[in-house]
Amino acid sequence: MRLSALTRAFGAASVAFATFFPLPTVAQSSSNNDNNNNDNSHGQSTFVTKDNLLAFAITAPDSAGRGLYFSLRVHTSRAWGAVGLGKEDMPGSLIFLLHLNAAGDNVTFSPRTARGRYEPEHFAALEYDLLDGTGVDEGGYMTLNARCRDHCRSWPGGAVDAFDPDQKAIYALGALGAPVRDDDPDAPLGIHRDVGVFHIDLRRTNDVAGEEVATRLDDDSVTRGAVLVRSGRGGNRHLQSTFHAIFMIFAFLGLLPAGIVLIHIGGWVRWHIFIQVVAFVFVVVGVGLGVSTSLLYQRARNFRDPHQIIGLFVFGVFLIQLGLGFTHHTRFKKNAGVPTKLALPHMILGHFIVTLGISSAFLGFPFALKGQYMYVLLGLTILVTTVVFGLMFFKKWLQRRANRGQPTSSQQQQPWRAQAGANVAPRAGWGSTETPTHSPPRAFGYQPTGQSSPQIRLSDMSSQTSLGGGGPTNDDLGPAHTPKAML
Ligand SMILES: *[C@@H]1O[C@H](CO)[C@@H](O)[C@H](O)[C@H]1NC(C)=O
């Protein structure tokens, strides 16, 4: 009794240890399992996970030549389930993967090979037949019974030794909920949530004969001729795509529109620069996360999806935009407020970047197999658009209101300048000195040079808003006030 209590305590301790340090755990010899194998009627070796969400059975009869018989049973609470033969890690494994068919009333078997630690690719060369019992049962289990005829004892990149009592194998279970429903054995998949390593005894199945060659699995199946080596969560690489989305949406729907509003409405140049540079940092990190996520998935590894192409294009244009903005700003300061020709391209490019970036986000969610989140994105987009245009129109309305009672001549002379001047006039000293009293020749970012106060120089970016052209904001020019007044 004391010994068994001690054994139990040690067992519990080692389980706890294995939970925190899953890697160094060493497998017991799987032949130990044969000792308590009282129910080996089918002669198959069987592995069942502790949570019973996945089971795998295999026979390697001598009579099967280069073939194998196997069964895979996976609960439909998971997106997919898979077993890999030959290795304790993905690279080089032959993978049998199971998910629902498109109708959801049967299974799709997807044989795959893994070349690295990323989504395995469809292995079309595997020759197999589906056997009786394949389908979905009322308990919500998908079951595959198969006879593999060829390319399952060796495959490009790996092999199993059918006479080995201790063959290496892995398993994985997809995300909770939202099961994959696809008839295509090459369907795009999300990353695994749970993974594990087990060893399975093929030697003990070599002499099965007759009906026993075919494997089967049901609710009563238990682990026989197999041993779990380690199991755990499938890592946190799925967070890469989550943070890619968070960073990008924060940049394109938060920071960049805020930066645009600051320059359009207030002419707050320093804040505009600061916020757009912060946005760029978020975008750089977001691009890094996006690229590293792309390497995990077959559909993304060659960077041919519109989301990736448009996204990288926007990133390139953003780089140009930064250069443009800083060049414009520097020249403007150097020339004491003489307008530069870069103002209009800078503004147009800015709006283009935000629009295209948000469009790209809408393509990103289905690409990540998370189409349902597009409604959140749509809601955010509508909210941000409403706030941005609301602010623009509010500003316009304030200007119009302030204009009432102004001499009509000033409005006729320079509507865009005069409005701004009229707007700020009631607030004493708030850039009102920059209101032109004459009618200057209209030019890009014109600022009355006769009043070359230092105030004007830093307000260069606001001059964009005085440009002609379409858009709801072109007469929303901010008064050319000093950043000091704002900060
Ligand atoms: C499911 O598919 C298998 C293999 O194609 C087939 O044998 C079986 O009859 C199907 N089950 C149902 C319910 O359609």
The ligand as a Tripos MOL2 file, in Angstrom:
@<TRIPOS>MOLECULE
LIG
   14    14     1     0     0
SMALL
NO_CHARGES

@<TRIPOS>ATOM
      1 C1        -19.1990    8.5270  -46.1130 C.3       1 LIG1
      2 O1        -18.1540    8.3540  -47.0390 O.3       1 LIG1
      3 C2        -17.7120    7.0210  -47.1670 C.3       1 LIG1
      4 C3        -16.5380    7.0240  -48.0780 C.3       1 LIG1
      5 O2        -16.8180    7.7220  -49.2630 O.3       1 LIG1
      6 C4        -18.8540    6.1510  -47.6590 C.3       1 LIG1
      7 O3        -18.4250    4.8220  -47.7280 O.3       1 LIG1
      8 C5        -20.0090    6.2700  -46.6990 C.3       1 LIG1
      9 O4        -21.1180    5.5770  -47.1850 O.3       1 LIG1
     10 C6        -20.4030    7.7240  -46.5180 C.3       1 LIG1
     11 N1        -21.4070    7.8140  -45.4760 N.am      1 LIG1
     12 C7        -22.5440    8.4770  -45.6720 C.2       1 LIG1
     13 C8        -23.4860    8.5050  -44.5220 C.3       1 LIG1
     14 O5        -22.7970    9.0700  -46.7080 O.2       1 LIG1
@<TRIPOS>BOND
     1     1     2 1
     2     1    10 1
     3     2     3 1
     4     3     4 1
     5     3     6 1
     6     4     5 1
     7     6     7 1
     8     6     8 1
     9     8     9 1
    10     8    10 1
    11    10    11 1
    12    11    12 1
    13    12    13 1
    14    12    14 2
@<TRIPOS>SUBSTRUCTURE
     1 LIG1         1 GROUP 0 **** ****
